[in-house]
Amino acid sequence: IKILTQIQSRQGIDGHAVGDADMVGAVIADGRVCVQVFFFRNGQSFGNRSFFPTHTEDMGMGEILATFLAQFYRDKHIPPEILVNARPQECEVLEEALSELAGRKVGVTVPQRGARKGIMDLVVTNAQEALQRHLLQKQDDEAALAKMADLFGMDRLPERIEIYDNSHTGGSYMVGAMVVAGREGFIKKAYRKFNIRDAAASDDYGMMREVMRRRFAKVDLDHDAHFPDLLLIDGGAGQLRVVREELERLGLFDRLVVVGISKGEDRNAGREKFFVPGKEMFQLPINDPTLQYLQRLRDEAHRFAIGRHRRKRSAAMTASALDDIPGIGGARKKALLHHFGSRAEVEGATLDSLMQVPGISRATAQNIYDYFHG
């Protein structure tokens, strides 16, 4: 009821008072920082996002905001105005840098009164609530990490966890995925995909062997700052066996902990089976917070693997359908997909509708039509 009431009250935000601007509110609690960004375009709210910068222990609010804004807008659209809840350090220099990036004047101001001040108060409240949720989640994760380390026989909490999953459709478009997590959560910039090149079609064990080989073959233990403490493998005893064999061949198996996670007979979440070398298979109670933490890690790897697989499959399907048509290069293919929305719509298009696409002449339209209709 409280959340619904907040949502209903926020529908009354007078975006016209903001216009075309971003509102950025930062808060600090228990040594942690949350920066909340609300996006307004032409008087309409386009949502908000929370960010939790790290390495801010010795920084004041002004320095935190200045650093965040400089990094955040390095590769994003910069609105004419950025409204903040505190004045950033060296604000004039920041405005000059943002104006140069945007190619026009950008102002960074602190609202003092009126509707804008009221909305900024809401942004700050959002940031405070988001930070409290983040801190509670971090406490839960720390407890889960501690229990997980004990469960898997580790002598300390893992600093780097790598989770692996594979995806394919009937042996086609095979992709391996590596997701990375640490004490602060997922480390998305460290994610990695592997386009499977050597494994036979539908050979899940071969895929995992190839992923392990390509991930660890060139590891230098003396200089690798990103060597994991723990590997979580999406799979049961068979997958764990091939991972162990490959790591033993590379002389690395004794340097880390490897755990296989498989779903139960009905593939229902909560019935996961855990396989650790030298131990009997075991399961955790369905409401165990450690199980839920491990599920979150496994599900992220699955999401990443499926996403990369679908992109590869989509690109291959589009390429095979359009790239072989005479006279169709990258620009015309892009124009066709932009106009019709999908390859299937291009295939079913009439000659007249094909001629409506910018850059498609009658002769080219005829080529496309003939290609799909014989």
Sequence and secondary structure as in RCSB ss.txt:
>XXXX:A:sequence
IKILTQIQSRQGIDGHAVGDADMVGAVIADGRVCVQVFFFRNGQSFGNRSFFPTHTEDMGMGEILATFLAQFYRD
KHIPPEILVNARPQECEVLEEALSELAGRKVGVTVPQRGARKGIMDLVVTNAQEALQRHLLQKQDDEAALAKMAD
LFGMDRLPERIEIYDNSHTGGSYMVGAMVVAGREGFIKKAYRKFNIRDAAASDDYGMMREVMRRRFAKVDLDHDA
HFPDLLLIDGGAGQLRVVREELERLGLFDRLVVVGISKGEDRNAGREKFFVPGKEMFQLPINDPTLQYLQRLRDE
AHRFAIGRHRRKRSAAMTASALDDIPGIGGARKKALLHHFGSRAEVEGATLDSLMQVPGISRATAQNIYDYFHG
>XXXX:A:secstr
 HHHHHHHHHTT  GGGT SEEEEEEEEETTEEEEEEEEEETTEEEEEEEE  SS TT  HHHHHHHHHHHHTTS
S   SEEEESS  TTHHHHHHHHHHHHTS  EEE   SHHHHHHHHHHHHHHHHHHHHHHHHHHHHHHHHHHHHH
HTT SS  SEEEEEEEEEETTEEEEEEEEEEETTEE GGG EEEE  SS TT HHHHHHHHHHHHHTT  TTT T
T  SEEEEES HHHHHHHHHHHHHTT GGGSEEEEEE  TT  TT  EEE TTS  B   TT HHHHHHHHHHHH
HHHHHHHHHHHHHHHHHHHHHHTTSTT  HHHHHHHHHHHSSHHHHHT  HHHHHTSTT  HHHHHHHHHHHH 
